[in-house]
Amino acid sequence: MQVNMNYPLARTEREILDLAMNEAAEELSQADEPDIVRVIAKSDLRAAMVSVSAVHVSDVIRDFIVRLMAASRDEPERISGVGEHLSHPISPRGTIMLARTAQARAWLNERDHVLPEDVIELAPDVLRHRFGLTYRAEADGVEPDSVVRALLERIDVV
């Protein structure tokens, strides 16, 4: 089956992001993993995962991430260098992954909160495979990173 669905409204996508982040934090605090070959102690890995999920992602940063994704869908309007090149835009999973990786970057930099630079720095790596380029864009040599750069240049943090 292939069920066609529209993308959620920005406020609904924000609710999806909040729910996913809360569920991940809850799962990490409760789940037991099966025995596997470990290169670090399970307790150390779990502690790191719990610490990363506790890194604060402010409303401003969450809204920024959602606006970036919505812009890939021409919401509220088409951005030159983005919409005309996409066969399909970024899904809400991209929203969630960008927020989670930004948390990890902040944690690795010994901060308890995400900064805009965390999102901006990781956006190309997280997003470049999460949208499709049109055949025309590929023929014209458009690179996925140029689409991500266009999003970042046009969408303000606040």
DSSP file (Angstrom, degrees, kcal/mol; ACC not computed):
  #  RESIDUE AA STRUCTURE BP1 BP2  ACC     N-H-->O    O-->H-N    N-H-->O    O-->H-N    TCO  KAPPA ALPHA  PHI   PSI    X-CA   Y-CA   Z-CA
    1    1 A M              0   0    0      0, 0.0     2,-0.4     0, 0.0     0, 0.0   0.000 360.0 360.0 360.0 148.7    0.0    0.0    0.0
    2    2 A Q        -     0   0    0      2,-0.0     2,-0.6     0, 0.0     0, 0.0  -0.917 360.0-166.6-132.9 109.1    1.0    3.6   -0.5
    3    3 A V        -     0   0    0     -2,-0.4     2,-0.4     2,-0.0     0, 0.0  -0.850  13.7-140.9 -98.8 122.2   -1.2    5.9    1.4
    4    4 A N        +     0   0    0     -2,-0.6     2,-0.4     0, 0.0    -2,-0.0  -0.696  27.1 174.5 -84.7 130.1   -0.9    9.6    0.4
    5    5 A M        -     0   0    0     -2,-0.4     2,-0.2     3,-0.0    -2,-0.0  -0.970  28.4-121.1-133.5 149.0   -1.1   12.0    3.3
    6    6 A N        -     0   0    0     -2,-0.4     0, 0.0     1,-0.1     0, 0.0  -0.518  38.4 -99.7 -81.2 157.1   -0.6   15.7    3.6
    7    7 A Y        -     0   0    0     -2,-0.2    -1,-0.1     1,-0.1     3,-0.1  -0.457  46.6-101.9 -72.5 151.4    2.1   17.2    5.8
    8    8 A P        -     0   0    0      0, 0.0    -1,-0.1     0, 0.0     2,-0.0  -0.269  36.9 -95.9 -71.7 159.8    0.9   18.4    9.2
    9    9 A L     >  -     0   0    0      1,-0.1     4,-2.7     4,-0.0     3,-0.3  -0.355  42.5-105.2 -64.8 156.7    0.4   22.0   10.0
   10   10 A A  H  > S+     0   0    0      1,-0.2     4,-2.2     2,-0.2     5,-0.2   0.891 121.9  50.2 -55.6 -42.7    3.4   23.6   11.8
   11   11 A R  H  > S+     0   0    0      1,-0.2     4,-1.6     2,-0.2    -1,-0.2   0.863 111.7  48.5 -67.7 -32.8    1.6   23.6   15.2
   12   12 A T  H  > S+     0   0    0     -3,-0.3     4,-2.1     2,-0.2    -2,-0.2   0.892 110.2  51.4 -70.5 -39.6    0.8   19.9   14.7
   13   13 A E  H  X S+     0   0    0     -4,-2.7     4,-2.6     1,-0.2    -2,-0.2   0.875 106.9  54.1 -64.2 -36.3    4.4   19.1   13.7
   14   14 A R  H  X S+     0   0    0     -4,-2.2     4,-2.7    -5,-0.2    -1,-0.2   0.901 107.8  50.2 -62.7 -40.1    5.6   20.9   16.8
   15   15 A E  H  X S+     0   0    0     -4,-1.6     4,-2.5     2,-0.2    -2,-0.2   0.888 109.6  51.2 -64.6 -38.7    3.3   18.6   18.9
   16   16 A I  H  X S+     0   0    0     -4,-2.1     4,-2.7     2,-0.2    -2,-0.2   0.927 111.0  48.5 -61.9 -45.4    4.8   15.6   17.1
   17   17 A L  H  X S+     0   0    0     -4,-2.6     4,-2.4     2,-0.2     5,-0.2   0.939 112.5  47.2 -60.5 -48.8    8.3   16.8   17.9
   18   18 A D  H  X S+     0   0    0     -4,-2.7     4,-2.3     1,-0.2    -1,-0.2   0.918 113.6  48.4 -60.1 -44.2    7.4   17.4   21.5
   19   19 A L  H  X S+     0   0    0     -4,-2.5     4,-2.8     2,-0.2    -2,-0.2   0.925 111.8  48.7 -62.7 -46.3    5.8   14.0   21.8
   20   20 A A  H  X S+     0   0    0     -4,-2.7     4,-2.3     1,-0.2    -1,-0.2   0.899 112.6  47.9 -62.4 -41.4    8.7   12.2   20.2
   21   21 A M  H  X S+     0   0    0     -4,-2.4     4,-2.0    -5,-0.2    -1,-0.2   0.901 113.5  47.1 -68.8 -39.5   11.3   13.9   22.4
   22   22 A N  H  X S+     0   0    0     -4,-2.3     4,-2.3    -5,-0.2    -2,-0.2   0.910 112.6  49.9 -66.0 -42.5    9.3   13.1   25.6
   23   23 A E  H  X S+     0   0    0     -4,-2.8     4,-3.0     2,-0.2     5,-0.2   0.904 109.8  51.2 -63.2 -41.2    8.8    9.5   24.5
   24   24 A A  H  X S+     0   0    0     -4,-2.3     4,-2.2     1,-0.2    -1,-0.2   0.925 111.0  47.4 -62.8 -43.9   12.5    9.0   23.8
   25   25 A A  H  X S+     0   0    0     -4,-2.0     4,-1.3     1,-0.2    -1,-0.2   0.906 114.1  47.8 -63.5 -41.0   13.4   10.4   27.2
   26   26 A E  H  X S+     0   0    0     -4,-2.3     4,-0.8     2,-0.2    -2,-0.2   0.916 110.8  50.6 -66.8 -43.8   10.9    8.2   28.9
   27   27 A E  H >X S+     0   0    0     -4,-3.0     4,-2.9     1,-0.2     3,-0.8   0.901 108.4  52.9 -61.1 -40.7   11.9    5.1   27.0
   28   28 A L  H 3< S+     0   0    0     -4,-2.2    -1,-0.2     1,-0.3    -2,-0.2   0.833 108.0  50.4 -65.8 -30.9   15.6    5.7   27.9
   29   29 A S  H 3< S+     0   0    0     -4,-1.3    -1,-0.3    -3,-0.2    -2,-0.2   0.644 124.2  27.4 -81.7 -12.4   14.8    5.9   31.6
   30   30 A Q  H << S+     0   0    0     -3,-0.8    -2,-0.2    -4,-0.8    -3,-0.2   0.689  91.9 103.0-119.2 -26.4   12.8    2.7   31.6
   31   31 A A     <  -     0   0    0     -4,-2.9     2,-0.4    -5,-0.2    -4,-0.0  -0.297  49.9-152.3 -75.5 145.2   14.0    0.3   28.9
   32   32 A D        -     0   0    0     -2,-0.0    -1,-0.0     0, 0.0    -2,-0.0  -0.946  16.4-144.7-108.1 135.2   16.2   -2.8   29.5
   33   33 A E        -     0   0    0     -2,-0.4     3,-0.1     1,-0.1     9,-0.0  -0.732  19.2-109.9 -99.1 147.0   18.3   -3.8   26.5
   34   34 A P        -     0   0    0      0, 0.0     2,-0.1     0, 0.0    -1,-0.1  -0.343  51.1 -81.0 -67.9 158.8   19.1   -7.4   25.6
   35   35 A D        +     0   0    0     -2,-0.0     2,-0.3     3,-0.0     0, 0.0  -0.402  61.4 164.5 -63.4 132.1   22.7   -8.6   26.1
   36   36 A I        -     0   0    0     -2,-0.1     2,-0.4    -3,-0.1    -3,-0.0  -0.924  48.6 -83.7-140.2 164.5   25.0   -7.5   23.3
   37   37 A V        -     0   0    0     -2,-0.3     2,-0.4     2,-0.0     0, 0.0  -0.603  55.3-155.9 -70.8 126.7   28.8   -7.3   22.8
   38   38 A R        -     0   0    0     -2,-0.4     3,-0.1     1,-0.1     4,-0.0  -0.853  33.4-174.1-115.0 141.6   29.7   -3.9   24.3
   39   39 A V  S    S+     0   0    0     -2,-0.4     2,-0.3     1,-0.2    -1,-0.1   0.576  88.8  28.8-101.6 -16.2   32.6   -1.6   23.7
   40   40 A I  S    S-     0   0    0      0, 0.0    -1,-0.2     0, 0.0     5,-0.0  -0.952 105.0 -84.9-133.1 158.9   31.5    0.6   26.5
   41   41 A A     >  -     0   0    0     -2,-0.3     4,-2.4     1,-0.1     3,-0.4  -0.333  31.8-128.0 -64.3 140.6   29.6   -0.3   29.6
   42   42 A K  H  > S+     0   0    0      1,-0.2     4,-2.9     2,-0.2     5,-0.2   0.885 110.7  54.1 -55.6 -40.9   25.8   -0.4   29.2
   43   43 A S  H  > S+     0   0    0      1,-0.2     4,-2.2     2,-0.2    -1,-0.2   0.868 108.2  49.3 -64.9 -36.1   25.4    1.8   32.2
   44   44 A D  H  > S+     0   0    0     -3,-0.4     4,-2.2     2,-0.2    -2,-0.2   0.908 112.8  46.9 -69.0 -42.0   27.8    4.4   30.7
   45   45 A L  H  X S+     0   0    0     -4,-2.4     4,-2.7     2,-0.2    -2,-0.2   0.935 113.5  48.0 -64.5 -45.8   25.9    4.4   27.4
   46   46 A R  H  X S+     0   0    0     -4,-2.9     4,-2.8     1,-0.2     5,-0.2   0.918 110.9  51.4 -61.9 -42.5   22.5    4.6   29.1
   47   47 A A  H  X S+     0   0    0     -4,-2.2     4,-2.4    -5,-0.2    -1,-0.2   0.907 111.1  48.1 -61.3 -41.3   23.7    7.5   31.2
   48   48 A A  H  X S+     0   0    0     -4,-2.2     4,-2.7     2,-0.2    -2,-0.2   0.923 112.1  49.0 -65.0 -43.1   25.0    9.3   28.1
   49   49 A M  H  X S+     0   0    0     -4,-2.7     4,-2.4     2,-0.2    -2,-0.2   0.908 112.5  47.6 -63.4 -41.9   21.7    8.7   26.3
   50   50 A V  H  X S+     0   0    0     -4,-2.8     4,-1.1     2,-0.2    -1,-0.2   0.914 112.4  50.2 -64.2 -42.3   19.7   10.0   29.3
   51   51 A S  H  < S+     0   0    0     -4,-2.4     4,-0.5    -5,-0.2     3,-0.4   0.911 110.7  49.0 -62.5 -43.1   22.0   13.0   29.6
   52   52 A V  H >< S+     0   0    0     -4,-2.7     3,-1.5     1,-0.2    -2,-0.2   0.925 109.5  51.4 -63.2 -44.0   21.6   13.8   25.9
   53   53 A S  H 3< S+     0   0    0     -4,-2.4    -1,-0.2     1,-0.3    -2,-0.2   0.732 105.6  57.8 -67.6 -19.0   17.8   13.5   26.1
   54   54 A A  T 3< S+     0   0    0     -4,-1.1    -1,-0.3    -3,-0.4     2,-0.2   0.551  76.4 115.5 -86.7  -7.4   17.8   15.9   29.1
   55   55 A V  S <  S-     0   0    0     -3,-1.5    58,-0.2    -4,-0.5     2,-0.2  -0.467  75.6-113.9 -64.3 128.0   19.5   18.7   27.1
   56   56 A H  B     -a  113   0A   0     56,-2.7    58,-2.5    -2,-0.2     2,-0.6  -0.432  27.3-167.5 -71.6 131.3   17.0   21.5   26.9
   57   57 A V        -     0   0    0     -2,-0.2    58,-0.1    56,-0.2    -1,-0.0  -0.946  23.3-141.5-116.4 105.5   15.6   22.4   23.5
   58   58 A S     >  -     0   0    0     -2,-0.6     4,-2.7    56,-0.3     5,-0.2  -0.081  21.2-109.3 -65.3 164.1   13.8   25.8   23.9
   59   59 A D  H  > S+     0   0    0      1,-0.2     4,-2.8     2,-0.2     5,-0.2   0.877 120.1  56.1 -59.3 -38.4   10.6   26.7   22.3
   60   60 A V  H  > S+     0   0    0      2,-0.2     4,-2.0     1,-0.2    -1,-0.2   0.925 110.8  43.0 -61.5 -45.1   12.5   29.2   20.1
   61   61 A I  H  > S+     0   0    0      2,-0.2     4,-2.4     1,-0.2    -2,-0.2   0.910 113.9  50.8 -69.3 -42.3   14.8   26.4   18.8
   62   62 A R  H  X S+     0   0    0     -4,-2.7     4,-2.3     1,-0.2    -2,-0.2   0.930 112.2  47.1 -60.3 -44.9   11.9   23.9   18.4
   63   63 A D  H  X S+     0   0    0     -4,-2.8     4,-2.6     1,-0.2    -1,-0.2   0.880 109.6  54.4 -65.3 -37.3    9.9   26.4   16.4
   64   64 A F  H  X S+     0   0    0     -4,-2.0     4,-2.1    -5,-0.2    -2,-0.2   0.929 109.2  47.9 -59.6 -46.7   13.0   27.3   14.3
   65   65 A I  H  X S+     0   0    0     -4,-2.4     4,-2.0     1,-0.2    -2,-0.2   0.922 112.1  49.1 -61.8 -45.1   13.4   23.6   13.4
   66   66 A V  H  X S+     0   0    0     -4,-2.3     4,-2.7     1,-0.2    -1,-0.2   0.900 109.9  51.5 -62.7 -40.9    9.8   23.3   12.5
   67   67 A R  H  X S+     0   0    0     -4,-2.6     4,-2.1     2,-0.2    -1,-0.2   0.878 107.1  54.0 -65.0 -36.8    9.9   26.4   10.3
   68   68 A L  H  X S+     0   0    0     -4,-2.1     4,-1.0     2,-0.2    -1,-0.2   0.938 112.3  43.5 -59.5 -46.8   12.9   25.0    8.5
   69   69 A M  H >< S+     0   0    0     -4,-2.0     3,-0.7     1,-0.2     4,-0.4   0.915 112.3  52.0 -67.0 -42.7   11.1   21.8    7.6
   70   70 A A  H ><>S+     0   0    0     -4,-2.7     5,-2.1     1,-0.3     3,-1.6   0.869 103.2  59.8 -61.4 -36.1    7.9   23.7    6.7
   71   71 A A  H ><5S+     0   0    0     -4,-2.1     3,-1.5     1,-0.3     8,-0.4   0.809  96.0  60.8 -63.9 -28.6    9.9   25.8    4.3
   72   72 A S  T <<5S+     0   0    0     -4,-1.0    -1,-0.3    -3,-0.7    -2,-0.2   0.672 104.7  50.9 -69.4 -14.1   10.9   22.7    2.4
   73   73 A R  T < 5S-     0   0    0     -3,-1.6    -1,-0.3    -4,-0.4    -2,-0.2   0.162 124.2-104.8-105.4  14.6    7.2   22.3    1.8
   74   74 A D  T < 5 +     0   0    0     -3,-1.5    -3,-0.2     1,-0.2     4,-0.2   0.806  62.0 176.8  65.1  30.7    6.7   25.8    0.5
   75   75 A E      < -     0   0    0     -5,-2.1    -1,-0.2     1,-0.2    -2,-0.2  -0.965  69.4  -1.5-112.2 126.3    5.1   26.9    3.8
   76   76 A P  S    S-     0   0    0      0, 0.0     2,-0.3     0, 0.0    -1,-0.2  -0.988 143.9 -20.8 -82.0 -13.7    4.3   29.7    4.1
   77   77 A E  S    S-     0   0    0     -6,-0.0    -3,-0.2     0, 0.0     2,-0.2  -0.976  75.6 -82.9-149.8 162.1    5.7   30.5    0.7
   78   78 A R        -     0   0    0     -2,-0.3     2,-0.5    -4,-0.2    -6,-0.1  -0.441  38.3-145.3 -68.5 135.7    8.2   29.0   -1.8
   79   79 A I    >>  -     0   0    0     -8,-0.4     3,-2.1    -2,-0.2     4,-0.9  -0.897  23.6-113.0-102.8 127.7   11.8   29.9   -1.1
   80   80 A S  T 34 S+     0   0    0     -2,-0.5    -1,-0.0     1,-0.3     0, 0.0  -0.363 104.6  26.0 -58.5 131.9   14.0   30.4   -4.2
   81   81 A G  T 34 S+     0   0    0      1,-0.1    -1,-0.3    -2,-0.1    69,-0.2   0.427 122.9  55.0  92.7  -0.6   16.6   27.6   -4.3
   82   82 A V  T X> S+     0   0    0     -3,-2.1     3,-2.2    68,-0.1     4,-0.6   0.575  99.4  38.6-123.2 -79.7   14.4   25.1   -2.4
   83   83 A G  G >< S+     0   0    0     -4,-0.9     3,-1.0     1,-0.3    -3,-0.1   0.805 111.7  56.0 -52.9 -39.9   10.9   24.3   -3.6
   84   84 A E  G 34 S+     0   0    0     -5,-0.4    -1,-0.3     1,-0.2    53,-0.1   0.679 109.4  49.1 -70.2 -13.5   11.5   24.3   -7.3
   85   85 A H  G <4 S+     0   0    0     -3,-2.2    49,-2.5    48,-0.1     2,-0.5   0.523  92.8  92.6 -99.8  -6.6   14.2   21.7   -6.8
   86   86 A L  E <<  -B  133   0B   0     -3,-1.0    47,-0.3    -4,-0.6    -4,-0.0  -0.762  41.7-177.9-102.1 130.1   12.3   19.2   -4.6
   87   87 A S  E    S+     0   0B   0     45,-2.8    46,-0.2    -2,-0.5    -1,-0.2   0.771  90.9   6.6 -84.3 -31.4   10.4   16.2   -5.7
   88   88 A H  E    S-B  132   0B   0     44,-1.1    44,-2.1    46,-0.0    -1,-0.4  -0.968  80.9-134.5-148.7 139.7    9.4   15.6   -2.1
   89   89 A P        -     0   0    0      0, 0.0     2,-0.3     0, 0.0   -16,-0.1  -0.045  41.1 -67.9 -83.2-173.5   10.1   17.7    1.0
   90   90 A I        -     0   0    0    -21,-0.3    41,-0.1    41,-0.1   -18,-0.1  -0.588  50.0-139.4 -80.8 134.6   11.4   16.9    4.4
   91   91 A S    >>  -     0   0    0     39,-0.5     3,-1.4    -2,-0.3     4,-1.0  -0.341  31.0 -95.5 -86.9 170.5    9.1   14.8    6.6
   92   92 A P  H 3> S+     0   0    0      0, 0.0     4,-2.1     0, 0.0     5,-0.2   0.748 121.7  68.6 -58.8 -23.2    8.4   15.2   10.3
   93   93 A R  H 3> S+     0   0    0      1,-0.2     4,-2.6     2,-0.2     5,-0.2   0.873  96.1  54.1 -63.1 -34.4   11.1   12.5   11.0
   94   94 A G  H <> S+     0   0    0     -3,-1.4     4,-2.3     2,-0.2    -1,-0.2   0.883 105.9  53.4 -63.4 -38.0   13.6   15.1    9.7
   95   95 A T  H  X S+     0   0    0     -4,-1.0     4,-1.9     2,-0.2    -2,-0.2   0.940 111.5  44.6 -59.4 -49.1   12.3   17.5   12.3
   96   96 A I  H  X S+     0   0    0     -4,-2.1     4,-2.5     1,-0.2    -2,-0.2   0.919 113.4  49.3 -64.7 -45.6   12.7   15.0   15.1
   97   97 A M  H  X S+     0   0    0     -4,-2.6     4,-2.5     1,-0.2     5,-0.2   0.867 108.9  52.3 -66.7 -35.7   16.2   13.9   14.0
   98   98 A L  H  X S+     0   0    0     -4,-2.3     4,-1.8     2,-0.2    -1,-0.2   0.916 111.8  46.8 -66.2 -40.8   17.5   17.4   13.7
   99   99 A A  H  X S+     0   0    0     -4,-1.9     4,-1.9    -5,-0.2    -2,-0.2   0.925 113.9  47.8 -65.1 -44.1   16.3   18.2   17.2
  100  100 A R  H  X S+     0   0    0     -4,-2.5     4,-2.0     1,-0.2    -2,-0.2   0.904 112.3  47.5 -66.3 -41.5   17.8   15.1   18.7
  101  101 A T  H  X S+     0   0    0     -4,-2.5     4,-2.5     1,-0.2    -1,-0.2   0.859 108.7  55.5 -69.6 -32.4   21.2   15.5   17.0
  102  102 A A  H  X S+     0   0    0     -4,-1.8     4,-2.4    -5,-0.2    -1,-0.2   0.891 106.4  51.9 -64.3 -37.9   21.3   19.1   18.1
  103  103 A Q  H  X S+     0   0    0     -4,-1.9     4,-2.5     2,-0.2    -2,-0.2   0.933 109.6  49.2 -60.5 -45.1   20.8   17.8   21.7
  104  104 A A  H  X S+     0   0    0     -4,-2.0     4,-2.7     1,-0.2    -2,-0.2   0.906 110.4  50.0 -63.3 -41.6   23.7   15.4   21.2
  105  105 A R  H  X S+     0   0    0     -4,-2.5     4,-1.5     2,-0.2    -1,-0.2   0.922 110.9  49.3 -63.4 -43.3   26.0   18.2   19.8
  106  106 A A  H  <>S+     0   0    0     -4,-2.4     5,-2.5     1,-0.2     3,-0.2   0.931 112.0  48.8 -60.9 -44.6   25.2   20.5   22.8
  107  107 A W  H ><5S+     0   0    0     -4,-2.5     3,-2.1     1,-0.2    -2,-0.2   0.915 108.6  52.6 -61.6 -43.9   25.9   17.6   25.2
  108  108 A L  H 3<5S+     0   0    0     -4,-2.7    -1,-0.2     1,-0.3    -2,-0.2   0.797 108.2  52.0 -63.1 -26.8   29.2   16.9   23.5
  109  109 A N  T 3<5S-     0   0    0     -4,-1.5    -1,-0.3    -3,-0.2    -2,-0.2   0.182 121.7-111.6 -93.2  16.0   30.1   20.6   23.9
  110  110 A E  T < 5S+     0   0    0     -3,-2.1     2,-0.3     1,-0.2    -3,-0.2   0.841  73.3 133.1  59.4  39.9   29.2   20.3   27.6
  111  111 A R      < -     0   0    0     -5,-2.5    -1,-0.2    -6,-0.1    -2,-0.1  -0.880  53.9-147.7-115.6 153.2   26.1   22.5   27.5
  112  112 A D  S    S+     0   0    0     -2,-0.3   -56,-2.7   -57,-0.1     2,-0.3   0.249  82.3  49.6 -99.7  11.5   22.7   21.7   29.0
  113  113 A H  B    S-a   56   0A   0    -58,-0.2     2,-0.3    -7,-0.1   -56,-0.2  -0.991  82.5-112.1-148.8 152.6   20.8   23.5   26.2
  114  114 A V        -     0   0    0    -58,-2.5   -56,-0.3    -2,-0.3   -53,-0.1  -0.676  28.0-157.2 -86.9 137.5   20.8   23.6   22.4
  115  115 A L    >>  -     0   0    0     -2,-0.3     3,-1.2   -13,-0.2     4,-1.2  -0.747  31.9-109.5-106.3 159.4   21.9   26.7   20.6
  116  116 A P  H 3> S+     0   0    0      0, 0.0     4,-2.7     0, 0.0     5,-0.2   0.864 118.2  63.2 -54.6 -35.3   21.0   27.8   17.1
  117  117 A E  H 3> S+     0   0    0      1,-0.2     4,-2.5     2,-0.2     5,-0.2   0.812  96.9  57.4 -62.2 -29.1   24.5   27.0   16.0
  118  118 A D  H <> S+     0   0    0     -3,-1.2     4,-1.7     2,-0.2    -1,-0.2   0.936 111.3  41.6 -64.3 -45.8   23.9   23.3   16.9
  119  119 A V  H  X S+     0   0    0     -4,-1.2     4,-1.9     2,-0.2    -2,-0.2   0.940 116.9  47.6 -65.0 -48.5   21.0   23.2   14.5
  120  120 A I  H  < S+     0   0    0     -4,-2.7    -2,-0.2     1,-0.2    -1,-0.2   0.894 112.2  49.1 -63.3 -42.4   22.7   25.1   11.8
  121  121 A E  H  < S+     0   0    0     -4,-2.5     4,-0.4    -5,-0.2    -1,-0.2   0.876 118.5  38.5 -65.9 -38.3   25.9   23.1   12.0
  122  122 A L  H  X S+     0   0    0     -4,-1.7     4,-2.5    -5,-0.2     5,-0.3   0.667  90.6  91.0 -89.0 -17.5   24.1   19.7   11.8
  123  123 A A  H  X S+     0   0    0     -4,-1.9     4,-2.7     1,-0.2     5,-0.4   0.873  86.1  49.0 -51.4 -48.4   21.4   20.6    9.3
  124  124 A P  H  > S+     0   0    0      0, 0.0     4,-2.1     0, 0.0    -1,-0.2   0.940 114.8  44.5 -59.2 -45.4   23.3   19.6    6.2
  125  125 A D  H  4 S+     0   0    0     -4,-0.4     4,-0.2    -3,-0.2    -2,-0.2   0.876 120.1  40.8 -66.0 -37.5   24.3   16.2    7.6
  126  126 A V  H  < S+     0   0    0     -4,-2.5    -1,-0.2     1,-0.1     3,-0.2   0.846 124.9  33.0 -79.6 -34.3   20.9   15.4    9.0
  127  127 A L  H >< S+     0   0    0     -4,-2.7     3,-2.6    -5,-0.3     4,-0.3   0.706  87.9  88.3-100.9 -21.8   18.8   16.7    6.1
  128  128 A R  T 3< S+     0   0    0     -4,-2.1     3,-0.3    -5,-0.4    -1,-0.2   0.755 100.2  37.9 -58.5 -24.8   20.6   16.1    2.9
  129  129 A H  T 3  S+     0   0    0     -4,-0.2    -1,-0.3    -3,-0.2    -2,-0.1   0.369  99.9  79.2-102.3   4.8   19.2   12.6    2.5
  130  130 A R  S <  S+     0   0    0     -3,-2.6   -39,-0.5   -36,-0.0     2,-0.3   0.317  92.1  46.4-100.0   8.7   15.7   13.5    3.8
  131  131 A F  S    S-     0   0    0     -4,-0.3     2,-0.4    -3,-0.3   -41,-0.1  -0.956  77.1-124.3-140.3 162.0   14.3   15.1    0.6
  132  132 A G  E     -B   88   0B   0    -44,-2.1   -45,-2.8    -2,-0.3   -44,-1.1  -0.893  16.2-137.9-110.7 138.8   14.3   14.2   -3.0
  133  133 A L  E     -B   86   0B   0     -2,-0.4   -47,-0.3   -47,-0.3   -48,-0.1  -0.672  27.0-112.3 -86.8 146.4   15.6   16.4   -5.8
  134  134 A T     >  -     0   0    0    -49,-2.5     4,-2.3    -2,-0.3     5,-0.2  -0.300  28.2-110.6 -67.7 161.9   13.7   16.6   -9.1
  135  135 A Y  H  > S+     0   0    0      1,-0.2     4,-2.6     2,-0.2     5,-0.2   0.890 120.9  53.9 -60.7 -37.8   15.2   15.1  -12.2
  136  136 A R  H  > S+     0   0    0      2,-0.2     4,-2.2     1,-0.2    -1,-0.2   0.919 107.0  49.9 -63.2 -44.1   15.7   18.6  -13.5
  137  137 A A  H  4>S+     0   0    0      1,-0.2     5,-2.8     2,-0.2     4,-0.3   0.921 112.1  48.0 -61.8 -43.3   17.6   19.7  -10.4
  138  138 A E  H ><5S+     0   0    0     -4,-2.3     3,-1.3     1,-0.2    -2,-0.2   0.914 111.3  50.3 -63.0 -42.1   19.8   16.7  -10.6
  139  139 A A  H 3<5S+     0   0    0     -4,-2.6    -1,-0.2     1,-0.3    -2,-0.2   0.846 109.4  52.1 -64.1 -33.2   20.4   17.3  -14.4
  140  140 A D  T 3<5S-     0   0    0     -4,-2.2    -1,-0.3    -5,-0.2    -2,-0.2   0.449 119.1-112.2 -83.2   0.0   21.3   20.9  -13.5
  141  141 A G  T < 5 +     0   0    0     -3,-1.3     2,-0.3    -4,-0.3    -3,-0.2   0.708  53.9 168.3  79.9  20.4   23.8   19.8  -10.9
  142  142 A V      < -     0   0    0     -5,-2.8    -1,-0.2    -6,-0.2    -9,-0.1  -0.523  24.1-146.1 -68.3 129.5   21.9   21.1   -7.9
  143  143 A E    >>  -     0   0    0     -2,-0.3     4,-1.1     1,-0.1     3,-1.0  -0.760  16.0-125.8 -97.1 142.7   23.5   19.6   -4.7
  144  144 A P  H 3> S+     0   0    0      0, 0.0     4,-2.1     0, 0.0     3,-0.5   0.869 110.0  59.6 -53.6 -37.7   21.4   18.7   -1.7
  145  145 A D  H 3> S+     0   0    0      1,-0.2     4,-2.6     2,-0.2     5,-0.2   0.826  98.9  57.0 -63.6 -29.9   23.6   20.9    0.5
  146  146 A S  H <> S+     0   0    0     -3,-1.0     4,-2.0     2,-0.2    -1,-0.2   0.851 106.2  50.5 -69.2 -31.8   22.8   24.0   -1.6
  147  147 A V  H  X S+     0   0    0     -4,-1.1     4,-2.0    -3,-0.5    -2,-0.2   0.926 111.3  47.6 -68.3 -44.8   19.1   23.4   -0.8
  148  148 A V  H  X S+     0   0    0     -4,-2.1     4,-2.5     1,-0.2    -2,-0.2   0.915 110.9  51.8 -62.8 -42.5   19.8   23.1    2.9
  149  149 A R  H  X S+     0   0    0     -4,-2.6     4,-2.5     1,-0.2    -1,-0.2   0.909 107.2  53.0 -59.8 -41.7   21.9   26.3    2.7
  150  150 A A  H  X S+     0   0    0     -4,-2.0     4,-1.4   -69,-0.2    -1,-0.2   0.897 109.7  49.0 -61.9 -39.5   19.1   28.1    1.0
  151  151 A L  H  X S+     0   0    0     -4,-2.0     4,-2.0     1,-0.2     3,-0.3   0.951 112.8  46.7 -61.8 -49.2   16.7   27.0    3.9
  152  152 A L  H  < S+     0   0    0     -4,-2.5    -2,-0.2     1,-0.2    -1,-0.2   0.835 111.0  52.5 -65.4 -32.9   19.2   28.2    6.5
  153  153 A E  H  < S+     0   0    0     -4,-2.5    -1,-0.2    -5,-0.2    -2,-0.2   0.815 117.2  37.3 -71.4 -29.9   19.8   31.5    4.8
  154  154 A R  H  < S+     0   0    0     -4,-1.4     2,-0.7    -3,-0.3    -2,-0.2   0.682 102.5  73.5 -99.2 -19.1   16.1   32.4    4.5
  155  155 A I  S  < S-     0   0    0     -4,-2.0     2,-0.2    -5,-0.1    -1,-0.1  -0.867  71.0-148.9-103.6 117.0   14.7   31.1    7.8
  156  156 A D        -     0   0    0     -2,-0.7   -89,-0.1     1,-0.1    -3,-0.1  -0.474  19.0-124.5 -81.0 152.8   15.5   33.1   10.8
  157  157 A V              0   0    0      1,-0.2    -1,-0.1    -2,-0.2   -93,-0.1   0.914 360.0 360.0 -61.1 -43.9   16.0   31.6   14.3
  158  158 A V              0   0    0    -95,-0.1    -1,-0.2   -94,-0.1    -2,-0.0   0.385 360.0 360.0-111.8 360.0   13.4   34.0   15.7
